[in-house]
Amino acid sequence: MVEFLAPLQGVEWVIHRQFSSGNLVINERRDKMTFGGAQVDLPVLGVFEVVDGKITMWRDYCDLATITAQVSGS
């Protein structure tokens, strides 16, 4: 995670909806980042499994074309 965040000049995670069932947590959010001078506003769905209060699995689902278009200025 540190390597992913290192090139970012700023990042904000805005959670719109979140719910849990057992040890599964799902959130719908927007990741707002500044990357190489470009502003990226990315819709993301995150899925987490939590065991004994710790995240044991984390998956994020997003559209890579959304990032590419915003970074390239398209």
N, C-alpha and C positions, 0 to 999 in steps of 0.2 A: 504494500500500500504506500509506503514511504517513497519508493521509486516512482510510482504513478503520480503522486502529488508534487514531487520535487519541481517539475518544470512549470507548475501553475503559479501565476502571480496572485491569484485569489480564488476562493471556492466557497460556495454556500449551498447547503442542502435544504430544500424546502419540502417538507412532507405534507402531502395533501390528504392522504388517507392511509390508515394503518389498522391492521387487525391481526389477531392471533388465534390459533387453535392448537391446543396442546403445546408442543415445543416448536411450532412453526409460526413465524412472523412474516407478514407480507406488507410492504409499504409501496405506495405510489408517490413518486416525488419528482422534483425537478432539480437537476444538478446545474448550478450556475457557476461557470468557471471563466477565468481569463487565462488564455493559453497562447503564448507567443504574440500578445497584443490583441488577439481576437477574443470577442465575447462569445461564449458558448452557453446556450440555454437548452438543456437536454432532458426530455421526459424519460424517466427510468422506472422500472418495476424491480424492486429488490425482494429477494426471498432469503430468509435466514432460518437456520435451525439453532435452537438454544438448548444447551444441556448444562445443568448446574450453574445457571447464570452466565454462561460463556457461549459466544457464537462459535459453533462447530462447523458450520457450512454457510457460505454467503455467495449468492449468485445475483448478478445484476443483468437485466435485460433491457436493451435499448437499440435504437436504429443507428448504426454506424454512419449511414448516409447523412443523418442530421448533423453529426459532428463534422464530417468532412465538408459539407456545404458551408457551415458557419466558419470554419477555420480558413477555408479557401476563399471566402468572400462571395460565393455563388448565391 
